[in-house]
Amino acid sequence: AQSVTQPDIHITVSEGASLELRCNYSYGATPYLFWYVQSPGQGLQLLLKYFSGDTLVQGIKGFEAEFKRSQSSFNLRKPSVHWSDAAEYFCAVGAIDAGNMLTFGGGTRLMVKP
Amino acid sequence: KAGVTQTPRYLIKTRGQQVTLSCSPISGHRSVSWYQQTPGQGLQFLFEYFSETQRNKGNFPGRFSGRQFSNSRSEMNVSTLELGDSALYLCASRQGFQVEAFFGQGTRLTVV
């Protein structure tokens, strides 16, 4: 069975600073990996996805993530954070042999200081 | 193209009652999945429907059920509500057998 760990429950960064949110997964084969963002009371918005190929993937809102198989990681990065990025971020792993079910990490709540 | 639509957005129910939530997927998407989100358990998979058939089911009691109609719209039903069923219920739609899922805004269920 697959699993996802997001080690940081809360992260606070200053506006304009760089950001890295950590995600570690466990899955026997090559996983499909996703990052979603959720604003308070809202649904999940897909930021980016990794299926195969280039291990550095670009997403919306200036986010990128790097897949590192050797470390079982898929960390999310942004070079310069904006106040509007404050939200909760979820890493997820999916697999066709698991019926396309997504398994989510516990989430990281990002706060942005002015 | 319209996104995933969930209705209603908010619900308040009493313990012991039942509730039905609705989800309309993105046009052309035939797969609908349901997830429960709570502060304590996070996001948990409930079930997935594809072409009116349940394709996968999470680890939830039988009080949680669902169905999908021929137009791909899906409903989720929870019977004999418990306080612990208070949660944000999220629906996701998917095109065919792709893994990428698009989520709706959710239905916030409060059981009192």
Chai-1 contact restraints between the chains, C-beta under 6 A:
chainA,res_idxA,chainB,res_idxB,connection_type,confidence,min_distance_angstrom,max_distance_angstrom,comment,restraint_id
A,Y32,B,V99,contact,1.0,0.0,6.0,A-B,restraint_1
A,Q42,B,Q105,contact,1.0,0.0,6.0,A-B,restraint_2
A,G43,B,L90,contact,1.0,0.0,6.0,A-B,restraint_3
A,G43,B,F103,contact,1.0,0.0,6.0,A-B,restraint_4
A,G43,B,G104,contact,1.0,0.0,6.0,A-B,restraint_5
A,G43,B,Q105,contact,1.0,0.0,6.0,A-B,restraint_6
A,G43,B,G106,contact,1.0,0.0,6.0,A-B,restraint_7
A,L44,B,F103,contact,1.0,0.0,6.0,A-B,restraint_8
A,K49,B,E100,contact,1.0,0.0,6.0,A-B,restraint_9
A,G94,B,V99,contact,1.0,0.0,6.0,A-B,restraint_10
A,G99,B,R55,contact,1.0,0.0,6.0,A-B,restraint_11
A,G99,B,N56,contact,1.0,0.0,6.0,A-B,restraint_12
A,N100,B,V99,contact,1.0,0.0,6.0,A-B,restraint_13
A,M101,B,F45,contact,1.0,0.0,6.0,A-B,restraint_14
A,M101,B,N56,contact,1.0,0.0,6.0,A-B,restraint_15
A,F104,B,L43,contact,1.0,0.0,6.0,A-B,restraint_16
A,G106,B,G42,contact,1.0,0.0,6.0,A-B,restraint_17
